[in-house]
């Protein structure tokens, strides 16, 4: 049950990552059209990267260290976008929660495979 709960949290954190990038894209754009395009393209790019390299059904199989590196780049980009959009506390809470969730899942999924 603990692993299932953390998988649900992970999914919600992934959605929050996409939303954070959308907020950043909105604040990056200079005009209405640029805001709209960036608000769509940043989350779309992250979703494509996530689907290709990080998701359980990823198209490309990479070493776990590279998967974690790519994931933390995306999390860092989302946190930076929140900070840039003047949401510092939200960025810190998000980054710490995402990293903690990743660590917990790594530990418990590894134990589950061994046991």
BELKATA-V610569 format. One record per backbone hydrogen bond with DSSP energy under -0.5 kcal/mol. CO is the residue of the C=O (numbers start at 1). NH is the residue of the N-H. If there is no record, write none. Layout:
co:CO nh:NH
co:CO nh:NH
This chain:
co:1 nh:5
co:2 nh:6
co:3 nh:7
co:4 nh:8
co:5 nh:9
co:6 nh:10
co:7 nh:11
co:8 nh:12
co:9 nh:13
co:10 nh:14
co:11 nh:15
co:12 nh:16
co:13 nh:17
co:14 nh:18
co:15 nh:19
co:16 nh:20
co:17 nh:21
co:18 nh:22
co:19 nh:23
co:20 nh:24
co:21 nh:25
co:22 nh:26
co:23 nh:27
co:24 nh:28
co:25 nh:29
co:31 nh:35
co:32 nh:36
co:33 nh:37
co:34 nh:38
co:35 nh:39
co:36 nh:40
co:37 nh:41
co:38 nh:42
co:40 nh:44
co:41 nh:45
co:42 nh:46
co:43 nh:47
co:44 nh:48
co:45 nh:49
co:46 nh:50
co:47 nh:51
co:48 nh:52
co:49 nh:53
co:49 nh:54
co:50 nh:54
co:50 nh:55
co:51 nh:59
co:52 nh:60
co:55 nh:58
co:60 nh:62
co:63 nh:66
co:63 nh:67
co:64 nh:68
co:65 nh:69
co:66 nh:70
co:67 nh:71
co:68 nh:72
co:69 nh:73
co:70 nh:74
co:71 nh:75
co:72 nh:76
co:73 nh:77
co:74 nh:78
co:75 nh:79
co:76 nh:80
co:77 nh:81
co:78 nh:82
co:79 nh:83
co:80 nh:84
co:81 nh:85
co:82 nh:87
co:83 nh:86
co:87 nh:91
co:88 nh:92
co:89 nh:93
co:90 nh:94
co:91 nh:95
co:92 nh:96
co:93 nh:97
co:94 nh:98
co:95 nh:99
co:96 nh:100
co:97 nh:101
co:98 nh:102
co:99 nh:103
co:100 nh:104
co:101 nh:105
co:102 nh:106
co:103 nh:107
co:104 nh:108
co:105 nh:109
co:106 nh:110
co:107 nh:111
co:108 nh:112
co:109 nh:113
co:110 nh:114
co:111 nh:115
